[in-house]
């Protein structure tokens, strides 16, 4: 017998803002999946700073989400939270 997973802040589906939806799509997904999708986008578009891989160089779509040209990967998660509801 399997039990249903308890809904937590991490696995609750959240709706992305229009700016974030331009990067990850419009579907509501859990926070952990959102971070994974953003990293997939960053890697597929080669947006990591070559001198410091912990920094992300924002393209036009990500700049609309982050509000600046470059963020650290630690800043990124906090900035993404502002685009979720």
C-alpha positions, -999 to +999 in steps of 0.1 A: +000+000+000+014+034-010+005+066+008+000+099-010+029+124-005+021+152+019+020+185+002+049+207+014+063+241+004+088+223-018+065+201-037+034+224-040+029+235-076+034+272-081+024+294-110+052+314-127+049+351-135+047+361-172+085+369-171+094+335-156+069+317-179+089+330-209+119+309-196+102+278-182+067+277-197+033+286-182+026+254-163+024+254-125+052+232-112+070+226-078+097+250-067+124+223-071+113+217-107+114+254-114+150+257-103+159+227-124+141+241-155+159+275-151+193+257-148+185+237-179+178+270-197+210+285-184+231+256-195+215+252-229+220+289-236+256+289-222+248+316-196+273+307-169+301+332-164+332+313-179+355+329-153+332+321-124+307+292-130+287+302-099+276+334-116+248+335-142+249+360-171+213+370-178+201+372-214+170+393-222+145+367-208+164+362-175+171+399-170+133+404-169+133+378-141+164+388-122+163+426-127+201+427-134+228+415-158+245+390-135+235+371-104+251+343-083+234+310-082+225+317-045+208+350-054+189+333-082+167+311-060+156+341-039+149+361-071+129+333-086+107+332-054+094+367-063+080+353-096+060+325-081+024+324-068 
